[in-house]
Each structure stands twice: as C-alpha cells, then as structure tokens.
Amino acid sequence: MRDAFVERLMELAAADPRIMLLTGDLGFGVLVDPTPDGTKPRYAERFPRQYLNVGVAEQNMTGIATGLAMEGRIVFTYSIANFPTLRCLEQVRNDAAYHGANVKVVAIGGGFSYGALGISHHATEDLSIMRSLPDVTVVSPGDVWETQEATSALVETPGTCYLRLDKSVAPPTHADGERFELGRARLIRDGHDLTLIATGGILGEALVAAEDLAMRGIECRVLSMHTIKPFDAEAVVSAARETGGIITIEEHTIHGGLGSAVAEACLDAAALPGAFSRIGLRAGFSSVVGSQQYLRSVYRMDAPAIVRQAETLLGRAT
Amino acid sequence: MGREQISTQELARRIRRHAVEMTSRGGSSHVGAVLSLADIVAVLYGRVLRVRPDEPRWPGRDRFILSKGHAGAGVYAALAETGFFPVEKLRTHYQDGSDLSGHVSHKGIPGVELSTGSLGHGLSVGCGMAYAAKLDGKPHRVFVLLSDGECDEGSNWEAILFAGHHKLDNLVAIIDYNKIQSLDRVSRTLALEPFAEKWQAFGWAVREIDGHDHAALEAALTEIPVEADKPTCVIAHTVKGKGVSFMENTVLWHYRTAKGDELEAALRELEGQP
C-alpha cells in the first residue's frame, strides 16, 4: 500500500507544486533512494522543494505542516503506526483540524502490519480516535487501487484528512472505469444471506471468507468501507434491510471503529440487522508478537474465523 | 488606518486597561500574563508589524502568533485598538455566546492567525509559515510570542532545533520572560537558565532586553535578522502584572480577577500612567 501511495503521490506532486511531503525521519527505500549510487530516485530526490525530513519530531512535523498549509500548500505528513497520529494528536486536533488546514496525515503500518515489533507499533486504536475528531476525513483503503484513488481524492478534499495504510492488500476487485468516491462504500460482491463489511487490507480476508461461504451455500454481500468518515450509512442500512445480517471486520479494536460506526448507523436509522457481529481486536494490548497474518489468526480475524462467525450467526455452525 | 495616531505608550496603557476590565467582567484568569506582555504587543502592533487592519488577510503581512494563548485578551485589545474590529466587541470577551474566547481564537476574529491555548504549539506553526515564505521568496516575517513557562513544553525545542537547522532568519521568537509560571517561580519549577545560551546553542541569534522599554523593543524587533542565516530570539525581561502595583510579581494574579475596590484601584493606577 505504501508503495502505491508514494507512486501516486509522485505523479500528483509532479503536476501540482503545492503538494509537499513531510516525514518524521522514516521512509528508507520508500521515500528516499536506498542505493549508494543514487540510481533509484524516489520522492525525496525527485521533489526536493516539495519534501522535508523534519527529523524524529512528530509534534513539530504536524505544526509545520499546518503552517505550510496556511500558506497555500497541500501537506502530507508521513510516519509509521501511531507516530503521526497519537504522538501528536493535539497538534492534529488544535492546529490542523480546527484551522481547516490542508494537512493529510498518513500512517503506514495500520493494524498489525508491524506485528512483530510490539505494541508501540500496533496501530489498533487510530481509526476510532481519528474518527472522533471534528472536521477530519478518515480513510482506510483495502487494496492498491483504493490506495491510489484515495491519495488523489485527498488532494482534492479540503481540510485535514487521515490516510491509514497497512502492509497487507486485498486482491484487485475494481471494475474497468469504476469511479472511486470518498464516503461511498464499494460493493464488491453481492449476496443476500449476510453482509461482510471490511476496512483496510483485511478486506482480503473477507473476500476469501465470502468465497468459502459461497461453497457452503451462504451468499455474502461484501462492502469495502474505505472511508470511515464521512461514513456511508446508506450502504449499511441497505445491508441491514436487504441481507440476513452484518459482520464487520477491522484490524483494530472493536471499540469505536468500523463496527461501532456500523452499529450506530443501523440504530440511528432504526434498521436492525437480522444478526450482527463485530470482528476486531477484543483482547486489549497484544503482548504476543508475530506477523500480521499470525496475529490475525491468534485474534480470530482471519478468513477461517470470519467463516466460523458467519455460520454461528446464521445458526449453521457444525 | 489610525494606528499612527496614538503612541505605543498609550496603546500599551489601553491594552492594560482593557485587560483588567475584560478579565474582571468575565471573571477570567491571566490578567498578570496580559499586563506582562502589553508593552511587547503594543510595540508590535504600533510600530513593528506590517499589517493592514482593513485587509487582515493581506498576503504580504507579517504573521504574528500568540503562542501563550492564555494572554489572548491582550491581543484582542491590540487588534481592536488598531482598527481590526470595533473596540465595543471587547465587551463580549468571555461572555456566553461570544467568539472572543479566553484563549486566543481565530474564528470570527480578524487579525488572529492561529488559535492557541495549549502551550507549545505556536512556534512549530510559525516554523511552517517561515519555511513557506523562504520557499516562495517572500519578504514577510513571522513573529511568535511565547511565555517562559511555556518553554517547559518539549515541542518548542523540536521547533527551536528545526528553525536553527533551516536558518529561518525570517522567524522571531519573543519570550515574555516574567519569571513566574502557573504555580511558582520559573527558577523553582523547571529552571530555564542559562536561557540565552540554550537558544544560541540551537543556532539562534539572541537579544536580551527590558520588555517594558519601548525603544529597546522596537530596536530589537525591527532589526531582523540580528544575524544573517539565524532565527532571532528576543528574550524580553518583564514583570508579571506590570502596571498595577499589587498585581506585580505575584503568582496570585495569574489567576485572580479584580473586582470592586481592587478593580477601581487597578484602573486608577493605569490612568496615572503616561
């Protein structure tokens, strides 16, 4: 996802000199040429006037981004896991968001992308925290195409935005000529027994689960909820009314993220789903480490867990 | 534009009078902090800042950020007295439904660049503005006014490192160094000294002046940069509560609001000033 983001941002930066990227000293090989002889120029080398490594200082990075944005620039701040969000949350809130500054906060390493590094690098509360900030758009794409389209869309979206990228990517599912729209869920497959709503790269697990469930006679609708705010309540309400139930899937705490947003949308519209379950992190901090795939399995967020949950929900568990 | 019509001494006296009245009317804190910076703000708005009250978003303006947002009443008063908005609006300060919040806010207030109130935010935003001006080859300057206690916040030191490294000689940090913070004297809370040397070590040019001496303030804030390729730090030695004898140099008047006899006594003293 991060490479897809940087590739698209380089295209955008070439066309629009207002675009700037600030990093908190991260992005070796991604933003910065990793070769000793300078043969693979990346964003930093290609756009020196639109790039700034501010050092390991995320509070300052976010304040500087706000100042640059107030002077007419579109500024991306880039770091990993919780550093560009929680570490400088007040700068995001007071400086960027309250002033409507054109600051786009980008975190790579959403969820358990850096699972083996330990809880400092588990970004598992960011969606709920960022979602609660007024005037902040929150985007969590599921595949390469969504990542690229979201990057373009954020440049066009005024104000402060959060883009959460993770290491995993779902396989491509977009149709030729499909138009990406922030705040509008993507219907990836249709079915009437159950709806699976996923956000982020874990969408891939939902797609595998849907395939498996179809072979077991359970037809699922799958929605990619790439935008957490503004939230596509309409797609959720339709799913509640038109299908047998809803399972939400996020590599994130169950508190306040996608599952909560779906539940709120249903209750607000008095559209109770026939069955409802949230798949996400329930265990609190994970002191166990491991790969993204391993931790999904441990915390029952992977495709087999989704299949089991679907069957249980529909009373077909064996 | 009216700003040349009164002296900076008179502007400072009006800022102080407004500050005492506004905090009294609203029952709000921080009058000592406003009295402390009244001369700095008066010299800035009266003599230093290139701003247009009738065109507050003029692109060529100098940017001014009050990072010690709790002294917002002083900036509101300066803006009103120099024609950014009617002086009568000051009466709404801290009242129900007002947009003149206790900590300085930009929404609906012409002339305020940045809303602050949580300490340690202003200098980073100022760095971004100054960096943008450098990129664009624009001559305007960025002034950020901080308190001494505010320098406890680590985020400031991130910004101080950045500005020195990037040679932002269009950036000026002014420290309202009144030596008293929220609960006690600065020296007994978290010592800043040797203070000037810290800034110098981070690549800044430093000037130390009497923060109530208008000629010294004007000289220090006009000759920018003090040294080529260096951001400027003006350490303005001030007295908290300056101008009202019983408010001077006390922790109490960081919080206390003048009412009744105290209010009258404070206003009498301020009327007696030049």
HADDOCK unambig.tbl for C-alpha pairs under 7 A between the chains (distance, minus, plus):
assign (segid A and resid 57 and name CA) (segid B and resid 158 and name CA) 6.27 0.50 0.50
assign (segid A and resid 59 and name CA) (segid B and resid 155 and name CA) 6.15 0.50 0.50
assign (segid A and resid 60 and name CA) (segid B and resid 124 and name CA) 5.24 0.50 0.50
assign (segid A and resid 60 and name CA) (segid B and resid 155 and name CA) 6.22 0.50 0.50
assign (segid A and resid 60 and name CA) (segid B and resid 158 and name CA) 5.94 0.50 0.50
assign (segid A and resid 60 and name CA) (segid B and resid 159 and name CA) 5.85 0.50 0.50
assign (segid A and resid 63 and name CA) (segid B and resid 121 and name CA) 6.72 0.50 0.50
assign (segid A and resid 63 and name CA) (segid B and resid 124 and name CA) 4.69 0.50 0.50
assign (segid A and resid 63 and name CA) (segid B and resid 125 and name CA) 4.48 0.50 0.50
assign (segid A and resid 64 and name CA) (segid B and resid 124 and name CA) 5.17 0.50 0.50
assign (segid A and resid 64 and name CA) (segid B and resid 125 and name CA) 4.81 0.50 0.50
assign (segid A and resid 64 and name CA) (segid B and resid 127 and name CA) 5.78 0.50 0.50
assign (segid A and resid 64 and name CA) (segid B and resid 128 and name CA) 3.88 0.50 0.50
assign (segid A and resid 65 and name CA) (segid B and resid 128 and name CA) 6.17 0.50 0.50
assign (segid A and resid 66 and name CA) (segid B and resid 125 and name CA) 5.93 0.50 0.50
assign (segid A and resid 66 and name CA) (segid B and resid 128 and name CA) 6.82 0.50 0.50
assign (segid A and resid 67 and name CA) (segid B and resid 125 and name CA) 4.39 0.50 0.50
assign (segid A and resid 67 and name CA) (segid B and resid 126 and name CA) 6.17 0.50 0.50
assign (segid A and resid 67 and name CA) (segid B and resid 127 and name CA) 6.96 0.50 0.50
assign (segid A and resid 67 and name CA) (segid B and resid 128 and name CA) 4.07 0.50 0.50
assign (segid A and resid 67 and name CA) (segid B and resid 129 and name CA) 4.56 0.50 0.50
assign (segid A and resid 68 and name CA) (segid B and resid 128 and name CA) 4.74 0.50 0.50
assign (segid A and resid 68 and name CA) (segid B and resid 129 and name CA) 5.43 0.50 0.50
assign (segid A and resid 68 and name CA) (segid B and resid 132 and name CA) 5.65 0.50 0.50
assign (segid A and resid 71 and name CA) (segid B and resid 129 and name CA) 6.41 0.50 0.50
assign (segid A and resid 71 and name CA) (segid B and resid 132 and name CA) 6.53 0.50 0.50
